[in-house]
Amino acid sequence: MNGKIAIVTGAAQGIGAAVALALGRRGVRVAALDIQADALAQLAGQQPDGIHPYPVDLRASQAVNAVVEKIEAELGPVDMLVNVAGILRMGSICDMSDDDWDATFAVNLHGVFYLSRAVARRMLPRRQGAIVTVGSNAAAVPRLQMAAYAASKAAAGHFTKCLGLELAGHGIRCNVVSPGSTDTAMQRAFCPSPEDVQKVLDGSLPGYRTGIPLGRIASAQDIAAAVVFLLGDEARHITMHDLRVDGGATLGV
Ligand SMILES: NC(=O)c1ccc[n+]([C@@H]2O[C@H](COP(=O)([O-])OP(=O)(O)OC[C@H]3O[C@@H](n4cnc5c(N)ncnc54)[C@H](O)[C@@H]3O)[C@@H](O)[C@H]2O)c1
C-alpha cells in the first residue's frame, strides 16, 4: 500500500479516524474527509506526512465533486475510497420526523453515492481501485428504534455491491464492512452507562437482541483491520462481499 492515495470519510473520529491512521501507518497518503474541520486538523497533526484534512459536507453533491477534484490535483490519483461517515437517529417509525428520515439518508446513502460516483468516474479509465463502504449489522437484522438507520445502511450496502458489479470488469473491487457495536462516540451515545453496555453484551429478549457471543464491544481498530484487509492486494479476488465484524451478534445471518 506504500505510496498509494486513499480517501477516508468520517475521519474526524471513531472508525473513520482508526481507518485513516491504519492506512497512514502503511505509507498511504490519506485524504481525510469530515464535516468537523477542527477535529480533522487534530487528526492530521498526528501524522502530518500521511493524513491530509479536507473538510466537506458529504450531503452536498457539488461540494463532493469539487473536493475529489482538489484531492486529485493536490495528492494525485485516488487508489482507494473508504465511506465511513454516518449518523444514527433513534426513534420508533410512528414518531419519526421527516427531518430524521431525510437527514439519515442524506449522509448514510446519498453521501455514499455522491462520493463513490465521483471517485469511480476517475478510477474507471485507470482500471484500478478498491472501495469499501462501512455499513452496519443492522442492515441485515431488523432493530427496534433504528428503522431509518438500518434501511439507509441496507441501501448503502446494496448500492456498493451494485457498484462492484459495474466496476468489476474494469479491475475495481467494491466491498462492505458491517460492524456491530463498536466503542465510539456513536455507540457511547446509544449506551451511556456500563449497565447499558452489559445489556448489549448479554442480549435482551424484549429488545429482540441476541447479545454478542464473543463477549466484547469492538474497538474502532477491529473494524479498521477488516477495511484495510479488503483494500489490500491480499483481497484481490474479493468483491461485492459484506464482511460482518460484530462478534457474532447477528449470528452470521
Ligand atoms: N459505532 C458503532 O457501534 C457502529 C456500528 C455499526 C456501524 N457503524 C457505522 O460506522 C461508521 C462510523 O461510525 P462511528 O461509530 O465512528 O461514528 P462517529 O459518530 O463517531 O463518527 C461519524 C463521523 O461522520 C462524520 N459525519 C457525519 N455527517 C457528516 C457529513 N454530512 N459530512 C461529512 N462527515 C460527516 C461525523 O462528523 C463523524 O466524525 C458510521 O457509518 C456508522 O453508522 C458504527
The ligand as an SDF file (V2000), in Angstrom:
LIG
                    3D

 44 48  0  0  0  0  0  0  0  0999 V2000
  -20.1060    2.6350   16.4880 N   0  0  0  0  0  0  0  0  0  0  0  0
  -20.8890    1.6180   16.2030 C   0  0  0  0  0  0  0  0  0  0  0  0
  -21.3230    0.8480   17.0940 O   0  0  0  0  0  0  0  0  0  0  0  0
  -21.2510    1.3240   14.7530 C   0  0  0  0  0  0  0  0  0  0  0  0
  -21.9200    0.1200   14.4870 C   0  0  0  0  0  0  0  0  0  0  0  0
  -22.2720   -0.1790   13.1870 C   0  0  0  0  0  0  0  0  0  0  0  0
  -21.9640    0.7150   12.1610 C   0  0  0  0  0  0  0  0  0  0  0  0
  -21.3130    1.8710   12.4480 N   0  0  0  0  0  0  0  0  0  0  0  0
  -21.0390    2.7790   11.3230 C   0  0  0  0  0  0  0  0  0  0  0  0
  -19.6670    3.0800   11.2660 O   0  0  0  0  0  0  0  0  0  0  0  0
  -19.4720    4.3880   10.7500 C   0  0  0  0  0  0  0  0  0  0  0  0
  -18.6040    5.1880   11.7090 C   0  0  0  0  0  0  0  0  0  0  0  0
  -19.2630    5.2190   12.9530 O   0  0  0  0  0  0  0  0  0  0  0  0
  -18.6040    5.8020   14.2790 P   0  0  0  0  0  0  0  0  0  0  0  0
  -19.1030    4.9760   15.3670 O   0  0  0  0  0  0  0  0  0  0  0  0
  -17.1540    6.0310   14.0850 O   0  0  0  0  0  0  0  0  0  0  0  0
  -19.4160    7.1930   14.3270 O   0  0  0  0  0  0  0  0  0  0  0  0
  -19.0000    8.6430   14.8190 P   0  0  0  0  0  0  0  0  0  0  0  0
  -20.2890    9.3520   15.0660 O   0  0  0  0  0  0  0  0  0  0  0  0
  -18.0050    8.5670   15.9190 O   0  0  0  0  0  0  0  0  0  0  0  0
  -18.2940    9.2560   13.5200 O   0  0  0  0  0  0  0  0  0  0  0  0
  -19.0150    9.5620   12.3620 C   0  0  0  0  0  0  0  0  0  0  0  0
  -18.2880   10.6670   11.6250 C   0  0  0  0  0  0  0  0  0  0  0  0
  -19.0490   11.0170   10.4500 O   0  0  0  0  0  0  0  0  0  0  0  0
  -18.9700   12.4270   10.3070 C   0  0  0  0  0  0  0  0  0  0  0  0
  -20.0940   12.9510    9.5320 N   0  0  0  0  0  0  0  0  0  0  0  0
  -21.4020   12.9470    9.8900 C   0  0  0  0  0  0  0  0  0  0  0  0
  -22.1220   13.6090    8.9720 N   0  0  0  0  0  0  0  0  0  0  0  0
  -21.2720   14.0440    8.0080 C   0  0  0  0  0  0  0  0  0  0  0  0
  -21.4220   14.7900    6.8110 C   0  0  0  0  0  0  0  0  0  0  0  0
  -22.6220   15.2530    6.4080 N   0  0  0  0  0  0  0  0  0  0  0  0
  -20.3270   15.0520    6.0490 N   0  0  0  0  0  0  0  0  0  0  0  0
  -19.1080   14.6230    6.4630 C   0  0  0  0  0  0  0  0  0  0  0  0
  -18.8990   13.9210    7.5990 N   0  0  0  0  0  0  0  0  0  0  0  0
  -19.9710   13.6350    8.3630 C   0  0  0  0  0  0  0  0  0  0  0  0
  -19.0160   12.9340   11.7390 C   0  0  0  0  0  0  0  0  0  0  0  0
  -18.5680   14.2800   11.8430 O   0  0  0  0  0  0  0  0  0  0  0  0
  -18.1350   11.9450   12.4640 C   0  0  0  0  0  0  0  0  0  0  0  0
  -16.7890   12.3550   12.5000 O   0  0  0  0  0  0  0  0  0  0  0  0
  -20.8620    5.0020   10.5780 C   0  0  0  0  0  0  0  0  0  0  0  0
  -21.2740    4.8950    9.2280 O   0  0  0  0  0  0  0  0  0  0  0  0
  -21.7210    4.1240   11.4690 C   0  0  0  0  0  0  0  0  0  0  0  0
  -23.0520    4.0830   11.0260 O   0  0  0  0  0  0  0  0  0  0  0  0
  -20.9560    2.2030   13.7240 C   0  0  0  0  0  0  0  0  0  0  0  0
  1  2  1  0
  2  3  2  0
  2  4  1  0
  4  5  1  0
  4 44  2  0
  5  6  2  0
  6  7  1  0
  7  8  2  0
  8  9  1  0
  8 44  1  0
  9 10  1  0
  9 42  1  0
 10 11  1  0
 11 12  1  0
 11 40  1  0
 12 13  1  0
 13 14  1  0
 14 15  2  0
 14 16  1  0
 14 17  1  0
 17 18  1  0
 18 19  2  0
 18 20  1  0
 18 21  1  0
 21 22  1  0
 22 23  1  0
 23 24  1  0
 23 38  1  0
 24 25  1  0
 25 26  1  0
 25 36  1  0
 26 27  1  0
 26 35  1  0
 27 28  2  0
 28 29  1  0
 29 30  1  0
 29 35  2  0
 30 31  1  0
 30 32  2  0
 32 33  1  0
 33 34  2  0
 34 35  1  0
 36 37  1  0
 36 38  1  0
 38 39  1  0
 40 41  1  0
 40 42  1  0
 42 43  1  0
M  CHG  2   8   1  16  -1
M  END
$$$$
